């Protein structure tokens, strides 16, 4: 399924699964993928964050709070949510047929898909980051 993914993008998806396990969740959601992207600090993703005015540390903190911790459970496997499948399809459709999906393509797909809690957190971290960066002009 992920044959069109670069090693870096595959690493993000593995890290998202690990984030799910770290939070005792039985699923990988878009929020786990975004957390993995933010923790990886891929230069292209960092550039997108700056372009959107998103404060990475605020987004990470908000994601961790939103994810919380699930109940202890036995691991029979982890489900991938339909929204993650949608994000993966968007990322794959955004690249040329001969190109590989990169981490920034996953970020762009999360941004474009727009309906997830992950996007809401990015929007809020952007607004908070912009408010923190704006200083009244002394006059």
For each residue, the residues with C-beta under 8 A, 3 or more apart:
1:
2: 5 9 10 13
3:
4: 92 95 99 100 101
5: 2 9 10 13 100 101
6: 9 10 100 101 102 103
7: 10 11
8: 11 12 40 42 102 103
9: 2 5 6 12 13 91 100 101 102 103 105 106
10: 2 5 6 7 13 14
11: 7 8 14 15 40
12: 8 9 15 16 33 36 37 40 103 106
13: 2 5 9 10 16 17 28 33 36
14: 10 11 17 18
15: 11 12 18 19 36 39 40
16: 12 13 19 20 28 32 33 35 36 84
17: 13 14 20 21 28 32 78
18: 14 15 21 22 36
19: 15 16 22 23 32 35 36 67
20: 16 17 23 25 26 27 28 29 32 78
21: 17 18 24 25 75 78
22: 18 19
23: 19 20 32 67 68 69 70
24: 21 69 70 71 72 73
25: 20 21 28 29 32 67 70 78
26: 20 70 73 78 79
27: 20 78 79 80 81
28: 13 16 17 20 25 32 33 78 79 80 81 84
29: 20 25 32 33 81 83 84 116 117 118
30: 33 34 81 83 84 87 110 113 116 117 118 119
31: 34 35 63 66 67 116 117 118 121
32: 16 17 19 20 23 25 28 29 35 36 67
33: 12 13 16 28 29 30 36 37 84 87 106 110 118
34: 30 31 37 38 59 63 107 110 118 121 122
35: 16 19 31 32 38 39 60 63 64 67
36: 12 13 15 16 18 19 32 33 39 40
37: 12 33 34 40 42 45 103 106 107 110
38: 34 35 41 45 49 56 59 60 63
39: 15 35 36 60
40: 8 11 12 15 36 37 45 103
41: 38 45 46 56
42: 8 37 45 46 102 103 104
43: 46 47
44: 47 48 102 103 104 107
45: 37 38 40 41 42 48 49 103 104 107
46: 41 42 43 49 50 56
47: 43 44 50 51
48: 44 45 51 52 104 107 108 111
49: 38 45 46 52 54 55 56 59
50: 46 47 53 54
51: 47 48
52: 48 49 111 122 126
53: 50 126 129 130 133
54: 49 50 58 59 122 125 126 129
55: 49 58 59 125 126 128 129 132
56: 38 41 46 49 59 60 125
57: 60 61
58: 54 55 61 62 124 125 128 129
59: 34 38 49 54 55 56 62 63 121 122 125
60: 35 38 39 56 57 63 64
61: 57 58 64 65
62: 58 59 65 66 121 124 125
63: 31 34 35 38 59 60 66 67 118 121
64: 35 60 61 67
65: 61 62 68
66: 31 62 63 117 121
67: 19 23 25 31 32 35 63 64
68: 23 65
69: 23 24
70: 23 24 25 26 73
71: 24
72: 24
73: 24 26 70
74:
75: 21 78
76:
77:
78: 17 20 21 25 26 27 28 75
79: 26 27 28
80: 27 28 84 85
81: 27 28 29 30 84 85
82: 85 86
83: 29 30 86 87 113 115 116
84: 16 28 29 30 33 80 81 87 88
85: 80 81 82 88 89
86: 82 83 89 90 113
87: 30 33 83 84 90 91 106 109 110 113 116
88: 84 85 91 92 101 106 109
89: 85 86 92 93
90: 86 87 93 94 108 109 112 113
91: 9 87 88 94 95 101 105 106 108 109
92: 4 88 89 95 101
93: 89 90
94: 90 91 105 108 109
95: 4 91 92 99 100 101 102 105
96: 99
97:
98:
99: 4 95 96
100: 4 5 6 9 95
101: 4 5 6 9 88 91 92 95 105 106
102: 6 8 9 42 44 95 105 106
103: 6 8 9 12 37 40 42 44 45 106 107
104: 42 44 45 48 107 108
105: 9 91 94 95 101 102 108 109
106: 9 12 33 37 87 88 91 101 102 103 109 110
107: 34 37 44 45 48 103 104 110 111
108: 48 90 91 94 104 105 111 112
109: 87 88 90 91 94 105 106 112 113
110: 30 33 34 37 87 106 107 113 116 118 119 122
111: 48 52 107 108 114 119 122
112: 90 108 109
113: 30 83 86 87 90 109 110 116 119
114: 111 119
115: 83 119
116: 29 30 31 83 87 110 113 119 120
117: 29 30 31 66 120 121
118: 29 30 31 33 34 63 110 121 122
119: 30 110 111 113 114 115 116 122 123
120: 116 117 123 124
121: 31 34 59 62 63 66 117 118 124 125
122: 34 52 54 59 110 111 118 119 125 126
123: 119 120 126 127
124: 58 62 120 121 127 128
125: 54 55 56 58 59 62 121 122 128 129
126: 52 53 54 55 122 123 129 130
127: 123 124 130 131
128: 55 58 124 125 131 132
129: 53 54 55 58 125 126 132 133
130: 53 126 127 133 134
131: 127 128 134
132: 55 128 129
133: 53 129 130
134: 130 131
135:
136:
137:
138:
139:
